[in-house]
Amino acid sequence: MTTNYERLSFLDNTFLVMEGPTNPMHIGATLVFQPGDSLRGEGGGVDIEAVRAFIGARLQYVPRYRQRLKWIPIERHPVWVDDEYFDLSYHVRHAALPHPGSMEQMREMSGRFLSQRLDRARPMWEVLVIEGLEDGCFALVTKVHHCMIDGIGGVDLLKVLLAPMPSTEIGEPDQFEPRPVPASVDLLIDEAVRFLQFPPEAAKNVRRAREETKEFGDRLRHRLRAMTESARSGWFVNASETPLNRKIGPNRRIAHLTTDLNVVKAIKNGLGGTVNDVVIAAVAGAVRSFLIEERDFDVAGVDFRAMVPVSIRDEEGVGELGNQITMWLLDLPLAESDPVERFRAVVAGTAHRKETDQALGAAMLTQSASFTPSTVLTVAARVAAATARPFNLTVTNVPGPQVPLYMLESRLERIFPIVPLWVNHGLGVALFSYDGMLNWGFAADWDTVPDLDLFVARMEAALDELHDAAT
């Protein structure tokens, strides 16, 4: 059997088939750096060849970034194979703003970059280096397809580019020798053998389960309860339709916000709960006021749900690519006018999901569908995209390091994450905490939310409202 390939997991493949012409499924981020001598080019700009050399020297630590997709015949399940034509210059690009460039101009350029789908014939990641910001700063805008990483854990390119101390050592690239790409007939034969081996493996699992009957039974009952609670949270019932849930186009608006992490912690300490509870409650307050004041929308009786990704990656899984996440569905109490009561409702909702282990339940629901053939999955995903809407908005909060990081000698000032928009979702909210600050990244459909800056203002007001109540 050939071993020069790796199957995508069911969840990884789901992010592929969910992608459409108006909803590219890549995770993005904008990193803003102070200038540093190691990456300074002639005229004070960015030396793009030095950036490429630095990235190229670290690709050996993330081998997925030099792999592309290939599909198994008949089954049409995707696999990862080495890219025999890998070209780093295609993946690391360069642009400049008219000097001195503003953050608004940088956001417009990154919005256009993040609107474009990744080429499936190449490794599915790109970096855009934008120079010309005020004070000599520059930005790295990254996008990586969701089928490669989950955005919460594991090693991706950014983790091998950034270090807690400045350095001048660019490093040397490894000698990349791509393994031969398996022929389609070899993939078909290998997968047929794998399928034939499944019954004996299943029998071994049954025998092992019998040997651990009591423990297995207790574990099974717990998992069944978790699956039931997760299913009841709304996965099979549509959420309400709102002005934020319209048919979307391919173009994106990007906005950023930075808040002091100590302010969020003060809210948490004053009202109870967690930092994530504060984030979700603030999002609920911002959505409520935005829909009422900017869209003249009655929120009474609205079933508005947020999808919150939760990592299920354990310590042994740190450093692995691929998706090891599951999702919570959380009801956002938009009808509640009192910010403290809204916060308490969010805390109660997240506590219930923890107590009933709904992260495990959602993961089990995903695993129960993992034997679905890719051809069936593709059709089902397209039908679901057209008819199903179990949630209205994605909110993800990723805890980051609370010490400064550097790319060579260039200090990272801010990092703003961006989540992909699902079909009929006009807005997504992502956060990354770094060096004492909470960095918010907002992605919106160009036409559904043309006034994204007003939503950001509502978010600031919702945080101020919670802070006043807590202090």
C-alpha positions as CSV (number, residue, x, y, z in Angstrom):
1,M,0.0,0.0,0.0
2,T,1.2,3.5,-0.8
3,T,1.4,5.9,2.2
4,N,2.1,9.2,0.4
5,Y,-1.2,10.7,1.4
6,E,-3.4,11.4,4.3
7,R,-7.2,11.4,4.4
8,L,-9.1,14.5,5.5
9,S,-11.2,14.0,8.6
10,F,-15.0,14.2,8.3
11,L,-15.0,17.7,9.9
12,D,-12.1,18.9,7.7
13,N,-13.9,17.7,4.6
14,T,-17.1,19.4,5.8
15,F,-15.4,22.8,5.7
16,L,-14.5,22.0,2.1
17,V,-17.9,21.1,0.9
18,M,-19.6,23.9,2.8
19,E,-17.6,26.4,0.7
20,G,-19.5,28.2,-2.1
21,P,-19.0,31.1,-4.5
22,T,-20.1,33.6,-1.9
23,N,-18.8,32.1,1.3
24,P,-15.0,31.2,1.2
25,M,-14.2,29.0,4.2
26,H,-10.8,30.3,5.2
27,I,-9.7,31.7,8.6
28,G,-7.9,35.0,8.4
29,A,-5.9,37.3,10.6
30,T,-4.3,40.8,10.3
31,L,-1.0,41.2,12.2
32,V,0.4,44.7,12.6
33,F,4.2,45.0,13.3
34,Q,6.6,47.7,14.3
35,P,9.5,48.0,11.8
36,G,12.7,46.1,12.5
37,D,16.1,46.2,10.8
38,S,16.1,42.5,9.8
39,L,13.1,43.0,7.4
40,R,13.8,46.6,6.3
41,G,14.4,47.0,2.6
42,E,15.9,49.8,0.5
43,G,14.0,53.1,1.0
44,G,12.8,52.0,4.4
45,G,10.1,49.6,3.2
46,V,9.8,45.9,3.7
47,D,12.3,43.5,2.2
48,I,9.8,41.0,0.8
49,E,12.6,38.5,-0.1
50,A,13.7,38.5,3.5
51,V,10.1,37.8,4.6
52,R,9.9,34.9,2.1
53,A,13.2,33.5,3.2
54,F,12.1,33.6,6.9
55,I,8.8,31.9,6.1
56,G,10.5,29.4,3.8
57,A,12.9,28.4,6.6
58,R,10.0,27.5,8.9
59,L,7.8,25.5,6.5
60,Q,9.5,22.3,7.6
61,Y,7.7,22.6,10.9
62,V,4.3,22.8,9.2
63,P,4.4,20.2,6.4
64,R,0.7,20.7,5.6
65,Y,1.6,24.1,4.1
66,R,3.4,22.3,1.3
67,Q,0.6,19.9,0.5
68,R,-2.3,20.1,-1.8
69,L,-5.6,18.3,-2.3
70,K,-6.3,15.2,-4.4
71,W,-9.5,13.2,-4.6
72,I,-10.1,9.5,-4.4
73,P,-11.9,8.2,-7.5
74,I,-15.6,7.2,-7.2
75,E,-15.7,8.0,-3.4
76,R,-14.5,11.6,-4.1
77,H,-13.0,11.9,-0.6
78,P,-10.2,14.4,-0.5
79,V,-6.6,13.5,0.7
80,W,-3.5,15.5,1.3
81,V,-0.5,14.9,-1.0
82,D,2.8,16.8,-1.4
83,D,2.8,19.6,-3.9
84,E,5.4,18.8,-6.5
85,Y,5.2,22.3,-7.9
86,F,5.3,24.3,-4.6
87,D,6.2,28.0,-5.2
88,L,6.6,30.1,-2.1
89,S,6.4,33.4,-4.0
90,Y,2.8,32.5,-5.0
91,H,1.8,32.1,-1.4
92,V,3.7,35.2,0.1
93,R,2.7,38.3,-1.8
94,H,3.6,42.0,-1.4
95,A,1.6,45.3,-1.6
96,A,2.1,48.9,-0.5
97,L,-0.2,51.7,0.6
98,P,0.3,55.2,-0.6
99,H,2.5,56.7,2.1
100,P,1.6,57.3,4.8
101,G,-1.1,54.7,4.7
102,S,-3.9,54.6,7.2
103,M,-5.4,51.7,9.1
104,E,-8.6,52.2,7.2
105,Q,-6.8,51.8,3.9
106,M,-5.1,48.7,5.2
107,R,-8.5,47.2,6.2
108,E,-9.9,47.9,2.8
109,M,-7.0,46.1,1.1
110,S,-7.2,43.2,3.6
111,G,-10.9,43.0,2.9
112,R,-10.4,42.5,-0.8
113,F,-7.7,39.9,-0.1
114,L,-9.9,38.0,2.3
115,S,-12.8,38.0,-0.2
116,Q,-10.9,35.9,-2.7
117,R,-11.2,32.1,-2.5
118,L,-8.1,30.0,-2.2
119,D,-6.9,27.9,-5.1
120,R,-7.6,24.2,-4.5
121,A,-4.9,23.1,-6.9
122,R,-2.3,24.6,-4.5
123,P,-1.6,24.5,-0.8
124,M,-4.5,26.3,0.7
125,W,-2.9,29.3,2.4
126,E,-1.7,32.8,1.4
127,V,0.1,35.7,3.1
128,L,-0.2,39.4,2.0
129,V,2.6,41.7,3.3
130,I,1.3,45.3,3.3
131,E,3.8,48.1,3.8
132,G,3.4,51.8,4.0
133,L,1.5,52.2,7.3
134,E,2.2,55.2,9.5
135,D,5.5,55.2,11.5
136,G,7.0,52.6,9.2
137,C,4.7,49.8,10.4
138,F,3.7,47.0,8.2
139,A,1.0,44.3,8.3
140,L,0.8,40.6,7.5
141,V,-2.7,39.5,6.3
142,T,-3.0,35.7,6.4
143,K,-5.7,33.3,5.2
144,V,-5.7,29.5,5.7
145,H,-8.5,27.3,4.7
146,H,-10.5,25.9,7.5
147,C,-9.9,22.4,6.3
148,M,-6.3,22.8,7.4
149,I,-6.5,24.2,10.9
150,D,-9.2,25.0,13.4
151,G,-8.0,28.4,14.5
152,I,-8.0,27.5,18.2
153,G,-5.2,24.9,18.7
154,G,-2.5,23.1,16.9
155,V,0.6,24.5,15.2
156,D,0.0,26.8,12.2
157,L,2.3,29.1,10.4
158,L,2.0,32.0,12.8
159,K,3.1,29.9,15.7
160,V,6.4,29.1,14.1
161,L,7.0,32.7,12.8
162,L,6.6,34.5,16.2
163,A,8.9,34.3,19.2
164,P,9.0,35.9,22.6
165,M,12.4,37.5,22.0
166,P,13.7,39.5,19.0
167,S,16.2,37.8,16.7
168,T,18.2,38.4,13.6
169,E,18.5,34.8,12.5
170,I,16.5,34.2,9.4
171,G,17.5,30.5,9.1
172,E,18.1,28.1,6.2
173,P,15.3,26.3,4.4
174,D,15.2,22.5,4.4
175,Q,15.7,20.6,1.2
176,F,12.0,19.9,0.4
177,E,11.7,16.7,-1.7
178,P,8.0,16.0,-2.3
179,R,7.0,12.4,-2.1
180,P,5.5,11.0,-5.3
181,V,1.8,11.8,-5.7
182,P,-0.1,8.5,-5.7
183,A,-1.9,7.6,-8.9
184,S,-5.7,7.6,-8.8
185,V,-5.8,3.9,-9.3
186,D,-3.5,3.4,-6.3
187,L,-5.7,5.6,-4.1
188,L,-8.7,3.5,-5.1
189,I,-7.0,0.2,-4.3
190,D,-5.6,1.6,-1.0
191,E,-9.1,2.7,0.1
192,A,-10.6,-0.6,-0.9
193,V,-8.1,-2.4,1.3
194,R,-8.8,0.1,4.2
195,F,-12.5,-0.6,3.8
196,L,-12.0,-4.4,4.0
197,Q,-10.0,-4.0,7.1
198,F,-12.7,-2.1,8.9
199,P,-14.8,-5.2,10.1
200,P,-11.8,-6.8,12.0
201,E,-11.0,-3.5,13.6
202,A,-14.6,-3.1,14.7
203,A,-14.5,-6.6,16.1
204,K,-11.4,-5.7,18.2
205,N,-13.2,-2.7,19.5
206,V,-16.2,-4.8,20.5
207,R,-14.0,-7.3,22.4
208,R,-12.2,-4.4,24.1
209,A,-15.6,-2.9,25.1
210,R,-16.7,-6.2,26.6
211,E,-13.6,-6.4,28.7
212,E,-14.4,-2.9,30.1
213,T,-18.2,-3.4,30.4
214,K,-18.9,-1.2,33.4
215,E,-16.6,1.6,32.5
216,F,-17.8,1.4,28.9
217,G,-21.4,1.6,30.0
218,D,-20.9,4.6,32.2
219,R,-19.0,6.3,29.5
220,L,-21.6,5.5,26.9
221,R,-24.5,6.8,29.1
222,H,-22.6,10.0,29.7
223,R,-21.9,10.5,25.9
224,L,-25.5,9.7,25.0
225,R,-26.7,12.3,27.5
226,A,-24.3,14.8,26.1
227,M,-25.4,14.1,22.6
228,T,-29.1,14.5,23.6
229,E,-28.4,17.9,25.3
230,S,-26.4,19.1,22.3
231,A,-29.1,18.1,19.9
232,R,-31.7,19.9,22.1
233,S,-29.7,23.1,21.9
234,G,-31.1,23.9,18.5
235,W,-29.0,22.1,15.8
236,F,-32.1,20.7,14.1
237,V,-34.3,23.8,14.5
238,N,-33.9,27.0,12.5
239,A,-33.1,30.2,14.4
240,S,-35.1,33.3,13.6
241,E,-34.5,35.3,10.4
242,T,-33.0,38.7,11.1
243,P,-31.6,41.6,9.0
244,L,-28.1,40.0,9.7
245,N,-29.2,36.8,8.0
246,R,-29.8,37.6,4.3
247,K,-28.4,36.2,1.1
248,I,-24.8,37.3,1.0
249,G,-22.3,38.1,-1.7
250,P,-18.6,37.3,-2.1
251,N,-17.2,40.7,-0.9
252,R,-16.2,41.4,2.7
253,R,-15.9,44.4,4.9
254,I,-13.3,44.2,7.7
255,A,-13.3,46.2,11.0
256,H,-11.0,46.1,14.1
257,L,-11.4,47.0,17.7
258,T,-8.9,46.9,20.6
259,T,-10.0,46.9,24.2
260,D,-8.1,46.6,27.5
261,L,-8.2,43.1,28.8
262,N,-8.3,44.4,32.4
263,V,-11.6,46.2,31.6
264,V,-13.1,42.8,30.6
265,K,-11.7,41.2,33.7
266,A,-13.2,43.9,35.8
267,I,-16.6,43.1,34.4
268,K,-16.0,39.4,35.1
269,N,-14.8,40.0,38.6
270,G,-17.7,42.3,39.3
271,L,-20.5,40.2,37.8
272,G,-19.1,36.7,38.0
273,G,-18.7,34.3,35.1
274,T,-15.7,34.2,32.7
275,V,-14.0,36.4,30.2
276,N,-15.8,34.5,27.5
277,D,-19.2,35.2,29.2
278,V,-18.3,38.9,29.1
279,V,-17.5,38.7,25.4
280,I,-20.8,36.9,24.5
281,A,-22.9,39.2,26.7
282,A,-21.3,42.2,25.0
283,V,-22.0,40.8,21.6
284,A,-25.6,40.2,22.6
285,G,-25.9,43.8,23.7
286,A,-24.3,45.1,20.5
287,V,-26.6,42.9,18.3
288,R,-29.6,44.0,20.3
289,S,-29.0,47.8,20.0
290,F,-27.8,47.5,16.4
291,L,-31.0,45.7,15.3
292,I,-33.3,48.0,17.2
293,E,-31.6,51.4,16.4
294,E,-30.0,50.8,13.0
295,R,-32.4,48.3,11.5
296,D,-35.7,49.2,13.2
297,F,-36.1,45.5,14.0
298,D,-38.3,44.2,16.8
299,V,-36.2,41.7,18.9
300,A,-39.1,40.6,21.1
301,G,-39.5,36.8,20.7
302,V,-36.5,36.5,18.4
303,D,-34.6,33.2,18.7
304,F,-31.1,34.5,18.0
305,R,-28.3,32.0,18.5
306,A,-24.5,32.3,18.4
307,M,-22.3,29.4,17.3
308,V,-19.3,29.3,19.7
309,P,-16.3,27.0,18.7
310,V,-14.9,25.0,21.5
311,S,-11.5,23.2,21.3
312,I,-11.5,19.5,22.1
313,R,-7.7,19.3,21.5
314,D,-5.9,17.6,24.4
315,E,-2.3,18.0,25.3
316,E,-1.3,15.1,23.1
317,G,-3.0,16.8,20.1
318,V,-1.0,20.1,20.5
319,G,1.0,20.6,17.4
320,E,-1.3,18.7,15.1
321,L,-3.0,20.2,12.1
322,G,-6.6,19.6,11.2
323,N,-9.7,20.5,13.0
324,Q,-10.2,19.3,16.6
325,I,-13.0,21.6,17.6
326,T,-16.7,21.3,18.2
327,M,-19.4,23.9,18.6
328,W,-21.8,25.2,21.2
329,L,-25.1,26.8,20.3
330,L,-25.9,29.7,22.7
331,D,-29.1,31.6,22.9
332,L,-28.4,35.4,23.0
333,P,-31.1,37.1,25.1
334,L,-31.8,40.0,22.8
335,A,-35.2,40.8,24.3
336,E,-33.6,41.5,27.7
337,S,-33.0,45.3,28.1
338,D,-31.1,45.1,31.4
339,P,-27.4,44.5,30.7
340,V,-26.9,42.7,34.0
341,E,-29.8,40.3,33.4
342,R,-28.5,39.7,29.9
343,F,-25.1,38.8,31.3
344,R,-26.7,36.5,33.9
345,A,-28.6,34.7,31.2
346,V,-25.4,34.2,29.2
347,V,-23.6,32.8,32.3
348,A,-26.5,30.4,33.0
349,G,-26.4,29.2,29.3
350,T,-22.7,28.6,29.2
351,A,-22.7,26.9,32.7
352,H,-25.5,24.5,31.5
353,R,-23.5,23.6,28.4
354,K,-20.4,22.8,30.5
355,E,-22.5,20.8,33.1
356,T,-24.1,18.7,30.3
357,D,-20.8,18.4,28.4
358,Q,-22.3,19.7,25.2
359,A,-18.9,20.1,23.6
360,L,-18.5,16.3,23.8
361,G,-22.1,15.9,22.6
362,A,-21.6,18.0,19.5
363,A,-18.4,16.1,18.8
364,M,-20.2,12.8,19.1
365,L,-22.9,14.0,16.7
366,T,-20.2,14.9,14.2
367,Q,-18.5,11.5,14.6
368,S,-21.8,9.7,14.1
369,A,-22.0,11.3,10.6
370,S,-18.3,10.6,9.8
371,F,-19.1,7.5,7.7
372,T,-21.2,9.6,5.3
373,P,-19.7,9.2,1.8
374,S,-18.2,12.4,0.4
375,T,-20.6,12.4,-2.6
376,V,-23.6,12.3,-0.2
377,L,-22.0,14.8,2.2
378,T,-21.6,17.3,-0.7
379,V,-25.3,17.1,-1.7
380,A,-26.4,17.2,1.9
381,A,-24.2,20.3,2.6
382,R,-25.7,22.1,-0.4
383,V,-29.2,21.4,0.6
384,A,-28.5,22.3,4.3
385,A,-26.9,25.6,3.2
386,A,-30.0,26.5,1.3
387,T,-32.6,25.6,4.0
388,A,-31.0,25.2,7.4
389,R,-30.0,28.0,9.8
390,P,-29.4,26.6,13.3
391,F,-27.5,29.8,14.3
392,N,-27.3,33.5,13.3
393,L,-23.8,34.5,14.1
394,T,-20.3,33.0,14.9
395,V,-18.5,34.3,17.9
396,T,-15.0,32.9,18.7
397,N,-12.6,34.0,21.4
398,V,-9.1,32.6,21.3
399,P,-6.8,33.2,24.3
400,G,-3.3,34.3,23.3
401,P,0.0,35.0,24.9
402,Q,0.2,37.9,27.3
403,V,3.8,38.8,26.5
404,P,5.2,40.6,23.5
405,L,6.0,38.5,20.4
406,Y,8.4,39.3,17.5
407,M,8.9,38.3,13.9
408,L,12.7,38.6,13.8
409,E,13.2,42.1,15.2
410,S,9.8,43.4,14.4
411,R,7.5,43.6,17.4
412,L,3.9,42.4,17.0
413,E,1.6,45.2,18.0
414,R,-1.9,43.8,17.3
415,I,-3.4,40.6,15.8
416,F,-7.0,40.7,14.6
417,P,-8.6,37.4,13.7
418,I,-11.3,36.9,11.1
419,V,-13.8,34.1,10.9
420,P,-15.4,32.9,7.6
421,L,-19.1,33.8,7.0
422,W,-21.5,30.9,6.6
423,V,-24.3,31.0,4.0
424,N,-26.8,33.7,4.8
425,H,-24.7,35.1,7.7
426,G,-23.9,38.7,7.2
427,L,-21.6,39.1,10.3
428,G,-18.9,37.2,12.2
429,V,-17.0,38.2,15.4
430,A,-13.6,36.9,16.4
431,L,-11.3,37.8,19.2
432,F,-7.7,37.2,20.2
433,S,-6.2,38.3,23.5
434,Y,-2.6,39.4,23.3
435,D,-0.2,41.3,25.6
436,G,-2.9,42.7,27.9
437,M,-5.3,43.7,25.1
438,L,-8.3,42.1,23.5
439,N,-8.2,42.4,19.7
440,W,-11.6,42.1,17.9
441,G,-11.9,41.2,14.3
442,F,-15.3,41.8,12.5
443,A,-16.1,40.3,9.1
444,A,-19.2,41.4,7.3
445,D,-20.9,40.9,4.0
446,W,-20.3,44.1,1.9
447,D,-24.0,44.6,1.2
448,T,-25.7,43.2,4.3
449,V,-23.7,45.3,6.8
450,P,-22.6,48.4,4.9
451,D,-22.4,50.3,8.2
452,L,-20.1,47.9,10.0
453,D,-18.4,50.9,11.8
454,L,-21.8,51.5,13.5
455,F,-21.9,47.9,14.8
456,V,-18.3,48.3,16.2
457,A,-19.5,51.5,18.0
458,R,-22.4,49.5,19.4
459,M,-19.9,46.9,20.6
460,E,-17.9,49.5,22.5
461,A,-21.0,50.9,24.0
462,A,-22.1,47.4,25.2
463,L,-18.8,46.9,26.9
464,D,-19.0,50.3,28.6
465,E,-22.5,49.5,29.7
466,L,-21.3,46.2,31.3
467,H,-18.3,47.9,32.9
468,D,-20.5,50.6,34.5
469,A,-22.8,48.0,35.9
470,A,-19.9,45.9,37.3
471,T,-18.0,48.8,38.9
